[in-house]
Amino acid sequence: MSQIRVDDEIIVRIPTMYYEEPYFEWVQANRDHLAKWLPFAAAAKTRAEVRMWLERRTSPEELESRIGGLIYWQGELVEAANLKGVGSSDNAGELGFSLSESAQGNGIATRVCWKLIDIAFAEKDIHRVMIRGARENHRSRAIAERLGFTFEGFQREAAFLQGEYQDLAVYPCWRRSGQCSQRNLASCSPRLTRGFLAQSSFPKTNSVRRLHDFSFSASSDSSRD
Ligand SMILES: CC(C)(COP(=O)(O)OP(=O)(O)OC[C@H]1O[C@@H](n2cnc3c(N)ncnc32)[C@H](O)[C@@H]1OP(=O)(O)O)[C@@H](O)C(=O)NCCC(=O)NCCS
């Protein structure tokens, strides 16, 4: 599998060293935007540092433990999303994501997350998926809420961001919890309903079906390589 087709606009490409140049250019253009919430991702400054990061990221162990990669939206690299934890003893995954500043507001991250969760539950035996976002990172937390994740609480001073320790809001979702439902997506954002569900391959007739159910119905999706 070299890529995951999310919908007509979005493809997630599994990283290889081929992407060194576009990824380096992307980091240069988006360093300030990233630095606020993902300082470690913004830290690679030189081409050599980006290459080393990509080499680590493309090792067989890393690739096996993740679902996701680089997000291409309308043919343009707009950053990455990954669900880590595949093969872990607890079958627990964590979603991470970021976008170019200019690509925000189009539902790209939400749509990609939905697809990665679908694969995790349907094909990778993941039981629990978690999203964590800094208390003040409203855009990140909105993705968890739009997807119907449950707010579990704060991890106090768990991240060092912008020169201080900040709380992380924790949002889990379980394979059989009934969360992440299509109904949740629909009720959280009218634009999301129009833009995303219209393209979704999930059944539209029963809006309260669980993602778990969707997952198995979508597991033979031939749109992925
Ligand atoms: C976190 C981050 C990825 C969120 O980006 P985002 O654009 O807000 O999220 P989405 O791509 O899901 O877009 C959602 C928005 O697009 C809208 N939208 C438009 N068309 C849409 C469509 N077809 N489908 C879904 N949503 C759509 C939604 O209504 C929502 O808008 P709103 O915020 O005005 O309600 C981005 O802010 C970022 O990269 N931040 C820096 C890195 C970071 O913080 N990462 C997370 C660390 S935990």
The ligand as a Tripos MOL2 file, in Angstrom:
@<TRIPOS>MOLECULE
LIG
   48    50     1     0     0
SMALL
NO_CHARGES

@<TRIPOS>ATOM
      1 C1         -5.1210   21.1840   14.1680 C.3       1 LIG1
      2 C2         -5.3490   21.5020   12.6920 C.3       1 LIG1
      3 C3         -4.9290   20.3180   11.8410 C.3       1 LIG1
      4 C4         -6.8680   21.7630   12.5080 C.3       1 LIG1
      5 O1         -7.1160   22.2280   11.1850 O.3       1 LIG1
      6 P1         -8.6250   22.5820   10.7430 P.3       1 LIG1
      7 O2         -8.5640   23.0700    9.3700 O.co2     1 LIG1
      8 O3         -9.2500   23.4300   11.7770 O.co2     1 LIG1
      9 O4         -9.3700   21.1710   10.8000 O.3       1 LIG1
     10 P2        -10.1490   20.4800    9.6130 P.3       1 LIG1
     11 O5         -9.2230   20.3030    8.4760 O.co2     1 LIG1
     12 O6        -10.7990   19.2780   10.1270 O.co2     1 LIG1
     13 O7        -11.2360   21.6020    9.1960 O.3       1 LIG1
     14 C5        -12.3190   21.8890   10.0190 C.3       1 LIG1
     15 C6        -12.9740   23.1520    9.5520 C.3       1 LIG1
     16 O8        -13.2740   23.0940    8.1690 O.3       1 LIG1
     17 C7        -14.6960   23.2480    7.9670 C.3       1 LIG1
     18 N1        -15.0450   22.5280    6.7480 N.ar      1 LIG1
     19 C8        -15.1590   23.1120    5.5180 C.ar      1 LIG1
     20 N2        -15.3940   22.2050    4.5900 N.ar      1 LIG1
     21 C9        -15.4580   21.0230    5.2270 C.ar      1 LIG1
     22 C10       -15.6660   19.7010    4.7820 C.ar      1 LIG1
     23 N3        -15.8560   19.4130    3.4990 N.pl3     1 LIG1
     24 N4        -15.6340   18.7160    5.6870 N.ar      1 LIG1
     25 C11       -15.4180   18.9820    6.9790 C.ar      1 LIG1
     26 N5        -15.2090   20.2150    7.4650 N.ar      1 LIG1
     27 C12       -15.2260   21.2290    6.5920 C.ar      1 LIG1
     28 C13       -15.2810   22.7790    9.2830 C.3       1 LIG1
     29 O9        -16.5740   23.2730    9.5050 O.3       1 LIG1
     30 C14       -14.2930   23.4210   10.2400 C.3       1 LIG1
     31 O10       -14.4680   24.8090   10.2450 O.3       1 LIG1
     32 P3        -14.6690   25.6420   11.5930 P.3       1 LIG1
     33 O11       -13.3750   25.4950   12.3460 O.co2     1 LIG1
     34 O12       -14.9130   27.0040   11.1000 O.co2     1 LIG1
     35 O13       -15.8210   24.9900   12.2770 O.co2     1 LIG1
     36 C15        -4.5640   22.7760   12.2590 C.3       1 LIG1
     37 O14        -5.0560   23.8860   12.9580 O.3       1 LIG1
     38 C16        -3.0580   22.6610   12.5250 C.2       1 LIG1
     39 O15        -2.3280   22.0970   11.7340 O.2       1 LIG1
     40 N6         -2.5680   23.2170   13.6530 N.am      1 LIG1
     41 C17        -1.1430   23.1680   13.9770 C.3       1 LIG1
     42 C18        -0.6810   21.7820   14.3810 C.3       1 LIG1
     43 C19        -1.5340   21.1930   15.4820 C.2       1 LIG1
     44 O16        -1.9830   21.9000   16.3860 O.2       1 LIG1
     45 N7         -1.7290   19.8600   15.4570 N.am      1 LIG1
     46 C20        -2.5010   19.1650   16.4510 C.3       1 LIG1
     47 C21        -1.6540   18.8010   17.6090 C.3       1 LIG1
     48 S1         -2.6000   17.8360   18.7700 S.3       1 LIG1
@<TRIPOS>BOND
     1     1     2 1
     2     2     3 1
     3     2     4 1
     4     2    36 1
     5     4     5 1
     6     5     6 1
     7     6     7 2
     8     6     8 1
     9     6     9 1
    10     9    10 1
    11    10    11 2
    12    10    12 1
    13    10    13 1
    14    13    14 1
    15    14    15 1
    16    15    16 1
    17    15    30 1
    18    16    17 1
    19    17    18 1
    20    17    28 1
    21    18    19 ar
    22    18    27 ar
    23    19    20 ar
    24    20    21 ar
    25    21    22 ar
    26    21    27 ar
    27    22    23 1
    28    22    24 ar
    29    24    25 ar
    30    25    26 ar
    31    26    27 ar
    32    28    29 1
    33    28    30 1
    34    30    31 1
    35    31    32 1
    36    32    33 2
    37    32    34 1
    38    32    35 1
    39    36    37 1
    40    36    38 1
    41    38    39 2
    42    38    40 1
    43    40    41 1
    44    41    42 1
    45    42    43 1
    46    43    44 2
    47    43    45 1
    48    45    46 1
    49    46    47 1
    50    47    48 1
@<TRIPOS>SUBSTRUCTURE
     1 LIG1         1 GROUP 0 **** ****
